[in-house]
Amino acid sequence: MSANRLKLNANKTELLWAGTKNCLSLYGGSFACLQLSADTVLPSQHVRVLGVVDLLISSDLSLEKHVSRVSASSFHYLRQLRRIRRSLNSDSVVTFIHAFVTCRVDYCNAVFTRARKVTTNKLQHVLNAATRVVTGTRKCDRGLFQLLHTELHWLDVPERVQYKARCDDTPLSQWTCTSVSCKALCSSCFSGLQATYALPLVISWRLTASVREVVGLLLSLTR
């Protein structure tokens, strides 16, 4: 490093020994250090991903520590918003929720692709609590599913992850309208909230049905 005129930043250098819990238990918690010239980097149980704010990866390559931190910070802001909920209208509460809560849940959530349900459930509890703050309902009240999906038009955490991964990897021309991501995008297009650039690519048409069939709005993508 000295030959290349580089200097080690000890505050931003971390060492992680990764492996399964069984493999890590064989070492008894004592791992070798990394010696770089006169600097010594000690091993850590959790490291921060370079270029990503507050994304922690544990030694067993799990995201439990990251999910716990996101849940704790989100519930902190939800408690603060609940105190002033009576002084705010619904639109203002939704704006604060998106600014302080859902942005944390959605930040780099593509890493939760194919994650275990026990991991995503912690973030789902955050969205459920945010829904109760917006609607003014209590934990024991029923109809949370309808409030979350029908009134607020929010997706569950696994669907939000799927939406993010699909938007990053798949071109719009290859989407199918049966996917969750396409439904969310088409809904935002017709409502005028966002993604209006994709509106010319979507054609709406109604199916002529008999009396016993349901007449619905169908979507097709232009090629």
C-alpha positions as a Markdown table, in Angstrom:
| # | Residue | x | y | z |
|---|---|---|---|---|
| 1 | Met | 0.0 | 0.0 | 0.0 |
| 2 | Ser | 2.9 | 2.4 | 0.7 |
| 3 | Ala | 4.4 | 1.7 | -2.7 |
| 4 | Asn | 1.1 | 2.7 | -4.3 |
| 5 | Arg | 0.8 | 5.8 | -2.0 |
| 6 | Leu | -2.2 | 4.3 | -0.3 |
| 7 | Lys | -3.0 | 4.6 | 3.4 |
| 8 | Leu | -5.3 | 2.3 | 5.4 |
| 9 | Asn | -8.3 | 3.9 | 7.0 |
| 10 | Ala | -8.7 | 1.9 | 10.2 |
| 11 | Asn | -12.1 | 3.4 | 10.9 |
| 12 | Lys | -13.6 | 2.0 | 7.7 |
| 13 | Thr | -11.7 | -1.3 | 7.5 |
| 14 | Glu | -13.5 | -4.4 | 8.9 |
| 15 | Leu | -12.7 | -8.1 | 8.9 |
| 16 | Leu | -15.4 | -10.8 | 8.8 |
| 17 | Trp | -14.9 | -14.6 | 9.0 |
| 18 | Ala | -17.9 | -16.0 | 7.2 |
| 19 | Gly | -19.3 | -19.5 | 7.4 |
| 20 | Thr | -22.1 | -21.6 | 8.8 |
| 21 | Lys | -22.9 | -21.5 | 12.5 |
| 22 | Asn | -21.5 | -25.0 | 13.0 |
| 23 | Cys | -18.2 | -24.1 | 11.2 |
| 24 | Leu | -17.8 | -20.9 | 13.2 |
| 25 | Ser | -18.5 | -22.7 | 16.5 |
| 26 | Leu | -15.4 | -25.0 | 15.9 |
| 27 | Tyr | -13.1 | -22.0 | 16.4 |
| 28 | Gly | -14.6 | -21.1 | 19.7 |
| 29 | Gly | -15.0 | -17.4 | 18.8 |
| 30 | Ser | -11.2 | -16.9 | 18.3 |
| 31 | Phe | -10.3 | -15.9 | 14.8 |
| 32 | Ala | -7.1 | -14.7 | 13.3 |
| 33 | Cys | -6.5 | -11.0 | 12.8 |
| 34 | Leu | -5.4 | -9.3 | 9.6 |
| 35 | Gln | -2.0 | -7.5 | 9.8 |
| 36 | Leu | -1.5 | -4.8 | 7.2 |
| 37 | Ser | 1.9 | -3.1 | 7.8 |
| 38 | Ala | 1.6 | -1.4 | 11.1 |
| 39 | Asp | -2.1 | -1.7 | 11.3 |
| 40 | Thr | -4.0 | -4.7 | 12.8 |
| 41 | Val | -7.6 | -5.3 | 11.7 |
| 42 | Leu | -9.6 | -7.3 | 14.3 |
| 43 | Pro | -12.4 | -9.7 | 13.3 |
| 44 | Ser | -16.0 | -8.6 | 13.8 |
| 45 | Gln | -19.3 | -10.4 | 14.1 |
| 46 | His | -21.1 | -7.9 | 11.8 |
| 47 | Val | -19.7 | -5.7 | 9.0 |
| 48 | Arg | -21.1 | -2.9 | 7.0 |
| 49 | Val | -21.4 | -3.3 | 3.3 |
| 50 | Leu | -19.3 | -0.8 | 1.4 |
| 51 | Gly | -21.4 | 1.8 | -0.4 |
| 52 | Val | -24.6 | 0.9 | 1.4 |
| 53 | Val | -25.7 | 2.8 | 4.5 |
| 54 | Asp | -26.7 | 0.8 | 7.5 |
| 55 | Leu | -26.6 | -2.6 | 5.8 |
| 56 | Leu | -25.0 | -5.1 | 8.1 |
| 57 | Ile | -24.1 | -8.7 | 7.3 |
| 58 | Ser | -23.3 | -11.2 | 10.1 |
| 59 | Ser | -20.6 | -13.8 | 10.1 |
| 60 | Asp | -23.2 | -16.5 | 9.1 |
| 61 | Leu | -24.2 | -14.3 | 6.1 |
| 62 | Ser | -27.6 | -13.6 | 7.6 |
| 63 | Leu | -29.4 | -10.3 | 7.7 |
| 64 | Glu | -30.8 | -10.6 | 11.2 |
| 65 | Lys | -28.8 | -7.8 | 12.6 |
| 66 | His | -29.8 | -5.5 | 9.7 |
| 67 | Val | -33.5 | -6.3 | 10.1 |
| 68 | Ser | -33.4 | -5.8 | 13.8 |
| 69 | Arg | -31.9 | -2.3 | 13.4 |
| 70 | Val | -34.4 | -1.3 | 10.7 |
| 71 | Ser | -37.3 | -2.5 | 12.8 |
| 72 | Ala | -36.0 | -0.7 | 15.9 |
| 73 | Ser | -35.5 | 2.6 | 14.1 |
| 74 | Ser | -38.9 | 2.3 | 12.3 |
| 75 | Phe | -40.8 | 1.6 | 15.5 |
| 76 | His | -39.1 | 4.6 | 17.1 |
| 77 | Tyr | -40.5 | 6.9 | 14.5 |
| 78 | Leu | -43.9 | 5.3 | 14.6 |
| 79 | Arg | -44.1 | 5.9 | 18.4 |
| 80 | Gln | -43.2 | 9.6 | 17.8 |
| 81 | Leu | -45.8 | 9.9 | 15.0 |
| 82 | Arg | -48.5 | 8.2 | 17.2 |
| 83 | Arg | -48.1 | 11.0 | 19.8 |
| 84 | Ile | -48.9 | 13.7 | 17.2 |
| 85 | Arg | -51.4 | 11.7 | 15.2 |
| 86 | Arg | -54.4 | 13.7 | 16.3 |
| 87 | Ser | -52.8 | 16.9 | 15.1 |
| 88 | Leu | -52.2 | 15.6 | 11.5 |
| 89 | Asn | -54.5 | 14.7 | 8.7 |
| 90 | Ser | -54.3 | 11.4 | 6.8 |
| 91 | Asp | -52.2 | 12.8 | 3.9 |
| 92 | Ser | -49.6 | 14.3 | 6.3 |
| 93 | Val | -49.4 | 11.1 | 8.2 |
| 94 | Val | -48.8 | 9.1 | 5.0 |
| 95 | Thr | -46.1 | 11.5 | 4.0 |
| 96 | Phe | -44.3 | 11.2 | 7.3 |
| 97 | Ile | -44.7 | 7.4 | 7.1 |
| 98 | His | -43.1 | 7.3 | 3.7 |
| 99 | Ala | -40.3 | 9.6 | 4.8 |
| 100 | Phe | -39.3 | 7.9 | 8.0 |
| 101 | Val | -40.6 | 4.3 | 7.8 |
| 102 | Thr | -41.3 | 2.7 | 4.4 |
| 103 | Cys | -38.1 | 4.2 | 3.0 |
| 104 | Arg | -36.2 | 2.3 | 5.5 |
| 105 | Val | -38.1 | -0.9 | 4.8 |
| 106 | Asp | -37.6 | -0.5 | 1.0 |
| 107 | Tyr | -33.9 | 0.6 | 1.2 |
| 108 | Cys | -31.8 | -2.1 | -0.5 |
| 109 | Asn | -34.5 | -4.6 | 0.1 |
| 110 | Ala | -33.5 | -6.6 | -3.0 |
| 111 | Val | -31.0 | -8.4 | -0.6 |
| 112 | Phe | -34.1 | -10.1 | 0.9 |
| 113 | Thr | -34.8 | -12.0 | -2.3 |
| 114 | Arg | -35.7 | -15.6 | -1.3 |
| 115 | Ala | -35.2 | -14.7 | 2.3 |
| 116 | Arg | -36.8 | -16.8 | 5.0 |
| 117 | Lys | -40.2 | -15.7 | 6.1 |
| 118 | Val | -39.1 | -15.4 | 9.7 |
| 119 | Thr | -36.8 | -12.6 | 8.5 |
| 120 | Thr | -39.3 | -10.7 | 6.4 |
| 121 | Asn | -42.0 | -11.0 | 9.1 |
| 122 | Lys | -40.1 | -8.5 | 11.3 |
| 123 | Leu | -40.4 | -5.9 | 8.5 |
| 124 | Gln | -44.0 | -6.9 | 7.9 |
| 125 | His | -44.8 | -6.1 | 11.5 |
| 126 | Val | -43.4 | -2.6 | 10.8 |
| 127 | Leu | -45.8 | -2.1 | 7.9 |
| 128 | Asn | -48.7 | -3.4 | 9.9 |
| 129 | Ala | -47.9 | -0.9 | 12.7 |
| 130 | Ala | -47.6 | 1.9 | 10.1 |
| 131 | Thr | -51.0 | 1.0 | 8.7 |
| 132 | Arg | -52.5 | 1.3 | 12.2 |
| 133 | Val | -50.9 | 4.7 | 12.7 |
| 134 | Val | -52.3 | 6.0 | 9.4 |
| 135 | Thr | -55.8 | 4.6 | 9.8 |
| 136 | Gly | -56.0 | 5.3 | 13.6 |
| 137 | Thr | -56.8 | 1.7 | 14.4 |
| 138 | Arg | -55.6 | -0.4 | 17.3 |
| 139 | Lys | -53.8 | -3.7 | 17.4 |
| 140 | Cys | -56.8 | -5.7 | 18.3 |
| 141 | Asp | -59.0 | -4.2 | 15.5 |
| 142 | Arg | -59.8 | -6.4 | 12.5 |
| 143 | Gly | -59.5 | -5.6 | 8.8 |
| 144 | Leu | -55.8 | -5.0 | 8.7 |
| 145 | Phe | -55.4 | -6.8 | 5.4 |
| 146 | Gln | -58.1 | -4.7 | 3.8 |
| 147 | Leu | -56.6 | -1.5 | 5.1 |
| 148 | Leu | -53.1 | -2.4 | 4.0 |
| 149 | His | -53.9 | -3.5 | 0.5 |
| 150 | Thr | -57.3 | -2.0 | -0.5 |
| 151 | Glu | -57.2 | 1.5 | 1.1 |
| 152 | Leu | -53.5 | 2.3 | 1.3 |
| 153 | His | -52.5 | 0.1 | -1.8 |
| 154 | Trp | -49.3 | -1.1 | 0.0 |
| 155 | Leu | -47.6 | -4.4 | -0.9 |
| 156 | Asp | -46.4 | -6.9 | 1.7 |
| 157 | Val | -42.7 | -7.2 | 2.3 |
| 158 | Pro | -42.1 | -10.2 | 0.0 |
| 159 | Glu | -44.1 | -8.6 | -2.8 |
| 160 | Arg | -42.1 | -5.3 | -2.3 |
| 161 | Val | -38.9 | -7.3 | -2.6 |
| 162 | Gln | -40.2 | -9.0 | -5.7 |
| 163 | Tyr | -41.2 | -5.6 | -7.2 |
| 164 | Lys | -37.7 | -4.2 | -6.5 |
| 165 | Ala | -35.9 | -7.2 | -8.0 |
| 166 | Arg | -38.2 | -7.2 | -11.1 |
| 167 | Cys | -37.7 | -3.5 | -11.7 |
| 168 | Asp | -33.9 | -3.9 | -11.5 |
| 169 | Asp | -33.5 | -7.0 | -13.6 |
| 170 | Thr | -36.4 | -7.4 | -16.1 |
| 171 | Pro | -37.1 | -5.0 | -19.0 |
| 172 | Leu | -40.7 | -3.6 | -19.1 |
| 173 | Ser | -41.4 | -5.3 | -22.4 |
| 174 | Gln | -40.9 | -8.8 | -20.8 |
| 175 | Trp | -43.2 | -8.3 | -17.9 |
| 176 | Thr | -46.4 | -10.2 | -17.5 |
| 177 | Cys | -49.5 | -8.7 | -16.1 |
| 178 | Thr | -50.0 | -11.6 | -13.7 |
| 179 | Ser | -46.8 | -10.6 | -11.8 |
| 180 | Val | -47.1 | -8.4 | -8.7 |
| 181 | Ser | -44.6 | -5.9 | -10.0 |
| 182 | Cys | -46.6 | -5.3 | -13.2 |
| 183 | Lys | -49.8 | -4.9 | -11.3 |
| 184 | Ala | -48.2 | -2.3 | -9.0 |
| 185 | Leu | -46.7 | -0.4 | -11.9 |
| 186 | Cys | -49.9 | -0.4 | -14.0 |
| 187 | Ser | -51.9 | 0.8 | -11.0 |
| 188 | Ser | -49.5 | 3.7 | -10.4 |
| 189 | Cys | -49.6 | 4.5 | -14.2 |
| 190 | Phe | -53.4 | 4.9 | -14.4 |
| 191 | Ser | -53.6 | 6.7 | -11.1 |
| 192 | Gly | -51.0 | 9.2 | -12.3 |
| 193 | Leu | -48.9 | 8.8 | -9.1 |
| 194 | Gln | -45.7 | 7.6 | -10.7 |
| 195 | Ala | -44.2 | 5.7 | -13.6 |
| 196 | Thr | -46.2 | 7.7 | -16.1 |
| 197 | Tyr | -43.5 | 7.1 | -18.7 |
| 198 | Ala | -44.8 | 3.5 | -19.0 |
| 199 | Leu | -48.3 | 4.6 | -19.7 |
| 200 | Pro | -48.0 | 4.5 | -23.6 |
| 201 | Leu | -46.8 | 0.9 | -23.3 |
| 202 | Val | -50.0 | -0.3 | -21.6 |
| 203 | Ile | -53.3 | -0.7 | -23.3 |
| 204 | Ser | -56.5 | -1.1 | -21.4 |
| 205 | Trp | -59.5 | -2.9 | -22.8 |
| 206 | Arg | -62.8 | -4.4 | -21.4 |
| 207 | Leu | -63.9 | -7.9 | -22.0 |
| 208 | Thr | -67.5 | -8.4 | -23.2 |
| 209 | Ala | -68.9 | -11.0 | -20.8 |
| 210 | Ser | -72.1 | -12.7 | -20.2 |
| 211 | Val | -74.4 | -12.0 | -17.2 |
| 212 | Arg | -72.8 | -14.6 | -15.0 |
| 213 | Glu | -69.3 | -13.5 | -15.8 |
| 214 | Val | -67.5 | -10.6 | -14.2 |
| 215 | Val | -66.6 | -7.7 | -16.4 |
| 216 | Gly | -63.1 | -6.5 | -15.5 |
| 217 | Leu | -60.4 | -4.2 | -16.8 |
| 218 | Leu | -57.7 | -6.2 | -18.6 |
| 219 | Leu | -54.2 | -4.9 | -19.5 |
| 220 | Ser | -51.9 | -5.8 | -22.3 |
| 221 | Leu | -48.4 | -4.7 | -23.0 |
| 222 | Thr | -47.5 | -3.4 | -26.5 |
| 223 | Arg | -44.5 | -5.1 | -28.2 |
